[in-house]
Amino acid sequence: MPTQNNRPANHSAKPDRTVEITSADLPLHCPTDAQMVWNAHPRVFLPVEDSGEALCPYCGTRYVLKGGAGNPGH
């Protein structure tokens, strides 16, 4: 199977990036305010409250809500 950068061809070239967020970060959007915007994709709001995690459809960043789904105080 052909490879790119020593990865199988069917493997995503996007880095495996997980970001832990808190209720203070809600409503969650990607890119977040802390990320550089010069190379960012369009802002997309991600529903993380019900499941405790969300995946950005643009960049593949996985967001995990600290305390899990249904975290009180948001």
C-alpha positions in Angstrom: 0.0 0.0 0.0 1.4 3.5 -0.9 2.4 5.7 2.0 2.7 9.4 2.6 5.0 10.6 5.3 5.4 7.0 6.6 1.6 6.7 7.1 -0.7 4.3 5.3 -2.5 6.0 2.3 -5.9 5.5 4.0 -4.8 7.2 7.2 -5.8 10.9 7.6 -3.0 13.3 7.2 -4.6 15.5 9.9 -2.9 15.4 13.3 -4.7 13.6 16.1 -5.5 16.6 18.3 -7.7 16.4 21.4 -8.6 19.5 23.4 -10.2 19.4 26.8 -12.7 22.2 27.4 -14.8 23.3 30.5 -18.2 24.8 30.8 -16.6 28.2 30.7 -15.8 27.5 27.0 -19.4 26.9 26.1 -21.0 27.4 23.6 -18.1 25.6 21.9 -16.9 26.7 18.5 -13.9 25.8 16.4 -11.6 27.5 15.9 -11.7 28.7 19.5 -10.8 32.2 20.6 -7.3 31.0 21.7 -6.4 29.7 18.2 -4.7 31.7 15.5 -7.2 33.0 13.0 -4.9 33.8 10.1 -5.0 30.2 8.9 -8.4 29.1 10.4 -11.3 27.5 8.8 -14.8 29.1 9.0 -16.2 29.1 12.6 -18.5 26.2 13.3 -20.4 25.7 16.6 -20.1 22.2 18.0 -22.7 20.5 20.2 -20.6 19.0 23.0 -23.1 19.3 25.9 -25.1 16.1 25.3 -22.4 13.6 24.5 -19.4 15.1 26.3 -17.3 15.3 23.1 -17.4 16.7 19.6 -15.3 16.5 16.4 -14.7 19.5 14.2 -15.7 18.6 10.6 -13.1 21.0 9.2 -9.9 20.3 11.0 -10.7 17.1 12.9 -9.9 18.5 16.3 -11.7 16.4 19.0 -13.1 18.4 21.9 -13.8 16.7 25.2 -15.9 18.4 27.9 -14.2 18.1 31.3 -16.7 16.3 33.6 -18.4 14.7 30.7 -21.9 15.0 29.2 -24.5 16.9 31.2 -21.8 18.8 33.1 -23.7 21.1 35.5 -23.0 24.8 35.6 -23.1 25.7 31.9 
